[in-house]
Each structure stands twice: as C-alpha cells, then as structure tokens.
Amino acid sequence: MQGIKGKPLLVGNDLPAILSGVTFAISGTGVTLALADADSPLRAPFVLFFLFVGPASGLYAALRGLEFTTRATTAAAGAVAIDLAVAGALSPLNTPTANGGVAAIVVVTALLFLWAVGGRRNGRTLSTRRPDRVAGPLREEETDDASPLDRP
C-alpha cells in the first residue's frame, strides 16, 4: 500500500506489532494498578481488558497452525473459561481477593506464552506431528498388499 507521495505506508505493515504493543501497555497498566491497589478511574477498565485479552492472546499464540477465525474464536472462549476457572478456584477460599485473581491470571498467561515459545523453539507446534506418531504402515512387513485381517 502506498501513501500520497508514492512512499509505502509503514502502518499497514506494522499494524499487528503496533496493536500488540498497545495491548501490552494497557494490560500492563491494568495489572500494575490492580496489584498496587491504586485508586484510579482507569483501574477497572484496564484490569477487565487484561483479564480477557491476556489469556486470549496467550491461547492465540499457543494455537499455531489453525485458521485465523478458529484461533480467535477458540482463544476468546478459552479466555472466558480460564477466567471462570480461576474464579471458581479462588471462591472456596476464605478471603478471595481481586489481587489474587489478577496474579493467577498473570501466571496462567505467562505459562501459555512460555508454552507457545517452547513449542516453537523445539520446532514443533500443536499442528505438527512427530514422524514416529504418524498413522499408517511404518515397517516393511506392513507395506504388503494383504489386509491386516488376512494376517495370522
């Protein structure tokens, strides 16, 4: 895409990185405000933004190999499920706090991102298969034309 003077627009190419940076800044601000117990009018919206976007982006990064809409839908539903699971795990405690819930979501999100990075570092993602687990004949004696039912 080109701008008015024929120069390529950088925003079109860098838009995902810019949006990721803005998302990280808003989420980080929300977590910092929540854990610091700051009285700010931005605390609630930024924390709610983090509680949804944090696990969703972690799941989105971990679900490589799927189509965009499938990854986005699964990540959104998974984020809601993670939030509900954390709330359900904290509810039996005598004194559940918002800070404990935010800290638990931070830990879950960090683990999801580490899982996604670790999978890529090993050269595998969720969609790649290991050669030793591929279905079908692997040995020479299984490659003959006889069906498995004809064998003794």
Secondary structure, 3 states (H helix, E strand, C coil): CECCCCCECHHHHHHHHHHHHHHHHHHHHHHHHHHCCCCCCCHHHHHHHHHHHHHHHHHHHHCCCCCHHHHHHHHHHHHHHHHHHHHHHHCCCCCCCHHHHHHHHHHHHHHHHHHHHHHHHCCCCCCCCCHHHCCCCCCHHHCCCCCHHHCC
